[in-house]
Structures are given as C-alpha cells and as structure tokens.
Amino acid sequence: MKTEIFFNNNVINKKFSAGWGFSCLVNSCILFDTGESGKYLFNNIKIMRADISRVEAVVISHDHWDHTGGLWELLKKRKELKVYACPGFSREFKEKVKKLQGKLVEADKFTKIEKNIFITGEISGSYDGQYMPEQALIVKTENGISVITGCAHPGVVKMVEKVKEEFPKEQLYFVFGGFHLMDKDKRAVEVVVERFKEMNVKKVGPTHCSGRKAENIFEDRYGSGFVSIKAGQVFEI
C-alpha cells in the first residue's frame, strides 16, 4: 500500500519544509497527523504533487500542536472532511474541528475506517504528568500488519501489543513513526528493541520524537530492516 511521508524533522532534500511533528498519507486517501504547520505541510504536499481532493479522512494520533498544526489549514480547504480523534482530546480541539465544518469521529475502540486500514482507538498514556490519550493507524497488506505511531505516549510497545491482540495470527511487518524514546537511556531503548524482536516485527522506522540515540540502536539491531524516515519519501508497505 502506497505511503507518502509529508512531514518530519528530516527531509530528503532542501526543497522540503522540515519541522517538528509528523504526517503521512496512506493509500492516497487517509492522512495520518498533520505536522506543526499548515504552511510547511502544504509546501511538501505541493512538491510531492499529492492530490488532497482524494483525502477521505484524517486520523489525528494525539492532541499536540506538532501533530494537529496543519489540520486547520486542511479543513479550510476541505469542508466536511472526517477527522478521527480520541474521546479524551480537549474540548478546544473538538470545537475547532466542528467550527471549521469537519466531521468529528471520536473512536474509543478498534475501528475499521477503510478497506484494510484501521485505528486502535483511544489508548491511555501520559505526557509531562498529564493524561495523554493516543491512537495509532494500522494497515493490513500481503506483507502483514504495519503500525504507524504519532508519538506513542502510551508506550510504543504497549501500542504494538494492542494491535497484536486484534491480529494475533498476522505477521507484524512494519512499525514506524514517533516512538518517544528521546529521553530514555540506552537500556530502556534496548528493552523496546528486544520486545519488538520477540513480537517478530520485521521492519522499523523510528523517527520524530524517537531520538537519534534510539534510531541508532534500532538501526544497529535491525540492519536492512531499519528504514530512515524522511519527508518526501514514498514507499510501499
């Protein structure tokens, strides 16, 4: 299934706008997160010649500015667009979506949103001592199950385990996105890698808030199964 990386702190060349946050388009129709800025997001979309008129829905992983920043500009351009959010998102976020005429869908459990594309629904997490609900995007292909995370505040292992519960007999093929390991020590990262290996995750792409140390450890352990995620990339999962 075609996946296009629209936004990240790393880019394939200087034409692309880099910033804090993450965004990708799956199957030309499901947008996952929107990065920190509508200006940056749409610059990258323009360079990649992506057609936003084909976007059927936006999935927001969690209610942080670096994942919702481009949503508001998108909703101004695309009225009536479905926005999948967690019930625990702020009232401010929900009211703004509705004000811009987006169709808010609050997912508290595993939900199919398109053929072979799903969301986990709200998973409890925390950030800076506060409750931080988050959801991941799930893609099913002939290669197996791929999991895309925004920041993984609930813990990336917890989120992947949640997906595995829904697909106990399926191969875990690819896990990529923000793993939020940038403040973790080496041993804590190694524990995550070990658990991924135990779950037989074939490919990994830690990026954004994962941190360079974690990326290096994953790359060392995964070798050719490691993918360096950059805005401007297009690949199949």
C-alpha positions in Angstrom: 0.0 0.0 0.0 1.4 3.3 -1.0 2.7 5.5 1.8 3.9 9.1 1.4 5.8 11.0 4.1 4.5 14.5 4.1 6.1 15.9 7.2 9.0 15.1 9.5 12.1 16.8 11.1 14.2 15.0 8.5 13.7 15.6 4.7 15.1 14.0 1.6 16.3 17.4 0.2 16.2 21.1 1.0 13.1 21.8 -1.1 11.0 20.2 1.6 10.0 22.1 4.8 11.3 20.4 7.9 9.7 20.9 11.3 8.7 19.2 14.5 5.9 16.7 14.1 4.9 14.0 11.7 2.4 13.4 8.8 1.9 10.7 6.2 -0.7 9.8 3.6 -1.7 6.1 3.2 -3.3 4.7 0.1 -3.7 8.2 -1.3 -6.8 8.7 0.9 -6.1 8.5 4.6 -4.0 11.3 6.2 -2.3 10.5 9.5 -1.3 13.6 11.5 -0.5 17.0 10.0 2.8 18.2 11.5 3.3 21.5 13.2 2.4 23.9 10.4 -0.1 24.1 7.5 2.3 26.2 5.5 5.0 23.6 5.8 2.6 20.7 5.2 1.2 22.2 2.0 4.6 23.1 0.7 5.6 19.5 0.9 2.3 18.2 -0.5 2.8 20.6 -3.5 6.3 19.3 -4.1 5.1 15.7 -3.9 2.2 16.5 -6.3 -0.3 14.8 -4.0 -4.0 15.4 -4.6 -5.7 16.4 -1.4 -9.1 16.2 -3.0 -8.7 12.4 -2.7 -8.2 12.5 1.0 -11.3 10.9 2.6 -10.3 11.2 6.3 -7.7 12.5 8.7 -6.6 10.5 11.7 -5.0 12.5 14.5 -2.9 10.4 16.8 -3.0 12.8 19.8 -3.9 16.4 20.7 -0.5 18.0 20.4 0.3 21.1 18.3 3.0 19.3 16.3 0.5 16.7 15.1 -2.5 19.0 14.7 -0.8 22.1 13.3 -1.6 21.5 9.6 -5.2 20.3 10.3 -6.8 23.7 10.4 -5.5 24.8 7.0 -6.6 21.5 5.6 -10.1 21.8 7.0 -10.3 25.3 5.4 -9.6 23.8 2.1 -11.7 20.6 2.6 -15.1 21.2 4.3 -16.9 18.2 5.7 -13.7 16.1 6.0 -13.9 13.3 8.5 -11.5 13.7 11.4 -10.8 10.7 13.6 -9.9 11.7 17.2 -9.8 10.2 20.6 -12.7 10.9 23.0 -10.1 12.2 25.5 -8.9 15.1 23.2 -9.5 18.6 24.5 -12.8 20.4 24.1 -10.9 23.1 22.3 -9.7 20.7 19.6 -13.2 19.2 19.1 -14.9 22.6 18.9 -12.3 23.9 16.4 -12.9 20.9 14.1 -16.6 21.5 14.2 -16.2 25.2 13.7 -14.2 24.5 10.5 -17.0 22.2 9.4 -15.0 19.0 9.9 -16.9 15.8 10.7 -15.5 14.7 14.1 -15.5 11.0 14.8 -14.4 10.0 18.3 -13.0 6.5 18.4 -12.8 4.8 21.8 -12.1 1.4 20.4 -10.6 -0.5 17.5 -12.3 0.7 14.3 -12.1 -0.1 10.6 -12.0 3.2 8.6 -11.3 1.9 5.1 -10.6 -1.4 3.5 -7.5 -2.9 5.2 -7.0 0.4 7.2 -7.9 0.6 10.9 -7.3 2.7 14.0 -6.6 1.4 17.5 -9.0 3.8 19.2 -8.0 5.6 22.3 -5.1 4.2 24.3 -4.3 5.8 27.7 -0.9 7.5 28.0 0.7 10.4 29.8 2.9 13.3 29.0 4.5 15.7 31.4 2.4 14.3 34.3 -0.9 14.8 32.4 -3.2 12.3 30.8 -2.4 11.9 27.1 -4.7 9.7 25.0 -3.4 8.5 21.7 -4.3 6.2 18.8 -2.3 4.5 16.1 -3.0 3.8 12.4 -3.0 0.2 11.3 -2.5 -1.0 7.7 -3.0 -4.6 6.6 -1.3 -5.8 3.4 0.0 -9.0 2.0 3.2 -8.4 3.9 1.4 -8.3 7.2 0.3 -5.7 9.7 2.0 -2.2 9.8 1.6 0.2 12.7 2.1 3.9 12.3 2.5 5.9 15.5 2.5 9.7 16.1 4.4 9.9 19.4 3.5 6.7 21.2 3.0 8.4 24.6 1.2 5.3 25.9 4.5 3.4 25.1 5.3 2.1 21.7 5.4 -1.5 23.0 2.0 -1.1 24.6 0.5 0.2 21.4 2.0 -2.5 19.2 0.9 -5.2 21.7 -2.6 -3.7 21.4 -2.5 -4.1 17.7 -1.2 -7.7 18.0 -4.3 -8.5 20.2 -6.5 -7.6 17.3 -4.4 -9.6 14.7 -3.0 -12.5 16.7 -2.2 -14.6 13.7 -0.8 -11.9 11.4 2.8 -11.0 10.8 3.9 -7.7 12.3 5.6 -6.3 9.3 6.5 -2.6 9.8 6.3 -0.2 12.8 7.2 3.4 12.1 6.6 6.9 13.3 7.3 8.6 16.6 8.4 6.2 19.4 9.1 9.0 22.0 12.3 7.5 23.2 14.4 10.6 23.0 14.7 11.0 26.8 15.2 7.3 27.5 18.6 5.8 28.4 20.3 3.1 26.2 19.0 0.2 28.3 15.4 1.4 28.1 15.6 1.6 24.3 17.2 -1.8 24.1 14.3 -3.3 26.1 11.9 -1.9 23.4 14.0 -3.3 20.6 14.1 -6.7 22.4 10.3 -6.7 22.7 9.9 -5.8 19.0 12.2 -8.8 18.2 10.1 -11.1 20.4 7.0 -10.0 18.6 8.8 -10.7 15.3 8.5 -7.1 13.9 10.2 -7.3 10.5 10.9 -3.6 9.8 11.2 -0.5 11.9 11.3 3.3 11.2 11.7 5.2 14.5 11.6 9.0 13.7 10.5 12.4 15.0 10.5 12.1 18.8 12.3 8.8 18.9 15.6 10.5 19.2 18.9 9.9 17.4 20.2 7.5 20.1 17.2 5.2 19.7 17.4 5.4 15.9 21.0 4.3 16.0 20.2 1.4 18.4 17.3 0.2 16.2 19.5 0.5 13.1 22.3 -1.5 14.7 19.9 -4.3 15.7 17.7 -4.3 12.6 20.3 -3.7 9.8 18.5 -3.9 6.5 15.2 -3.9 8.3 15.7 -0.4 9.5 14.1 2.4 7.5 15.2 6.1 7.9 12.0 8.1 7.6 12.2 11.5 5.8 9.7 13.9 4.4 9.5 13.4 0.7 9.7 9.6 0.8 7.2 7.4 -1.0 7.2 3.6 -0.3 5.0 0.5 -0.3 4.1 -1.3 2.9 
